[in-house]
């Protein structure tokens, strides 16, 4: 499946799974960008609870670390662990990526840079991107999260689907929780000055 959607097409144009969520925030793009980069797990109790429940599943050691560090910005925590920053265009686009086998207990991560991520094709893995896009219009901002997964071969695709079926509802729930937390933080900052 190929769907055109800005910078994510540069990094993972074809995907087996795609999950998109969005909401409008009554704040400027720069304020929403700031909130996105500052929001913590403490502000997302549902997200934190789902990570805790997922501990017996793949990537559990990283989940325990995230759950225990609730006051650090979530994006910074993710970028220092399992995810690799792939693209950052303030205040409109941010993309993190991961190469993993999430169906395995350890996740079997491959830490790579942007170029290696784009070119990675070794069989038996899944390439995962998590993107955020901000579009400002008349003082409001549409905040979108786009998650895509592409297995590198048919065997990995089968393993990924077995993993994805029970966790897909949680993935959608965490993305919506994340967007609502960014919205609360950005709108709580008070009215903005118009120049």
C-alpha positions, 0 to 999 in steps of 0.5 A, spaced: 500 500 500 502 506 498 499 513 500 502 520 499 503 523 505 509 528 505 516 526 509 514 519 511 514 518 503 521 519 503 522 514 509 517 509 508 513 510 502 510 502 502 507 500 508 503 494 511 500 497 516 498 505 517 495 508 523 493 516 522 490 520 528 489 527 528 486 533 532 485 541 532 489 545 537 487 552 539 494 554 539 499 556 534 504 551 530 510 554 534 506 553 541 504 546 539 511 544 536 513 546 543 508 542 547 509 536 543 517 536 545 515 537 552 509 533 553 511 527 558 508 520 560 505 523 567 500 527 562 498 521 559 496 516 564 492 511 559 498 511 555 503 509 561 498 504 564 498 501 557 505 501 557 505 498 564 500 492 561 505 491 555 511 489 560 510 482 558 510 483 551 516 485 546 520 491 548 518 490 555 525 493 558 524 499 554 517 500 557 519 499 564 524 505 563 519 509 560 514 508 565 519 509 570 521 516 567 515 519 567 517 527 568 522 527 562 519 529 555 517 522 552 520 524 545 526 525 548 526 519 552 524 515 545 529 518 541 535 516 547 532 509 546 529 504 541 527 510 536 532 514 532 530 521 530 529 521 522 527 528 520 525 534 524 523 540 520 520 545 526 515 547 527 511 542 522 514 535 521 518 530 526 519 523 524 522 517 529 524 510 526 525 503 529 528 497 526 526 491 530 522 484 531 517 487 536 514 480 536 520 477 540 521 478 547 527 483 546 524 486 540 531 485 537 533 492 535 537 495 530 540 502 531 541 505 525 542 512 522 537 515 517 540 513 511 541 506 513 534 506 515 531 508 508 536 503 505 535 497 510 532 491 507 535 485 511 530 479 511 526 478 518 525 485 520 520 490 521 521 498 519 517 502 523 516 510 523 512 514 527 511 521 524 508 528 527 505 533 522 503 540 524 499 545 519 497 551 522 491 555 519 488 561 522 491 561 529 489 553 530 493 547 528 492 541 526 496 535 529 497 529 526 500 522 528 502 517 522 505 510 524 507 506 519 510 499 519 513 495 513 516 488 514 522 486 510 520 480 507 514 475 507 516 471 514 517 477 518 510 480 515 506 474 518 510 474 525 508 482 525 501 481 523 500 475 529 503 481 534 499 486 531 492 483 532 492 483 539 496 490 540 493 494 535 487 497 539 493 499 544 497 503 539 491 507 537 489 508 544 496 511 546 496 515 539 490 519 541 492 519 548 498 523 546 495 528 541 490 530 547 496 531 552 499 535 547 493 539 546 492 540 553 499 543 554 499 547 548 492 550 550 493 551 557 499 556 556 494 561 555 492 566 549 497 568 544 499 575 542 498 577 535 503 580 532 
